[in-house]
Amino acid sequence: MRIVRAKDYQDMSEKAAHMIAEQIRRKPDCVLGLATGSTPQGIYEKLAEWYCAGELDFARVTTVNLDEYRGLDRGNVHSYYHYMKEKLFSRVNIRQDRTFVPDGMEQDSGRACREYDGIIAAVGGVDLQLLGLGHNGHIGFNEPGTDFETQTHCVELTESTVKANRRFFSSIEEVPGQAYTMGIGTIMQAAGIVMAVSGEDKAEILKTAVCGPVTTMVPASVLQLHRNVTVIADEAALSLVGNAGQAL
């Protein structure tokens, strides 16, 4: 595991975006695994900026997203498909039929998960997976206690995760209680992983994830076992990790 220290959120976003951009330049038809939430917004902003400047070409890129709320259709402003379209897909020249997000409207959870695993296999697997880090150590929507072997599955979101996502909704009652998510086993099959982390509120869980024991109670700790993981975190998030970190 490589830990890259960034000065602040903006610097973290630019460093993570550089890794994604280099993946696209090395392999123009690469498959990117993408994440949503507050942390990746600055990353997508930089990628869109570089595309507009003629420095990146998404024409042959395929994307597969980590997760989607169960029960929300693509047109719902709170869906992760809508988030991706707003933050990135509508701002670059990616083919819309090459952007994949779990089908939140498929009520047969087994079918929804099998189909998404089939999509990931059909596109050849993920070349570079972008992750954030939840306050309880979750990656994707894989909550504490999730088996490390899981593939795409339907999850019951914990109270802490629902509360954390409340800021994106008008009320906590509107936050869906279930989601479809890539499993930890699916995530670990990616050729490369970059986890972006920002803020003092993530310092304790980041220290636990990268320095503590590998345990299902801290899902992100499994990344210690992956052969090609880069953690890019700002100084606030790394405040409890000592002097770890290098330039990028």
Secondary structure by P-SEA (a helix, b strand, c coil): cbbbbbccaaaaaaaaaaaaaaaaaaccbbbbbbbbcccaaaaaaaaaaaaaacccccccbbbbbccccccccccccccaaaaaaaaccccccccccccccccccccaaaaaaaaaaaaaaaaccccbbbbbbccccccccccccccccccbbbbbccaaaaaaaccccccccccccbbbbbcaaaaaaccbbbbbbbcccaaaaaaaaccccccccccccccccccbbbbbbccccccccccccccc
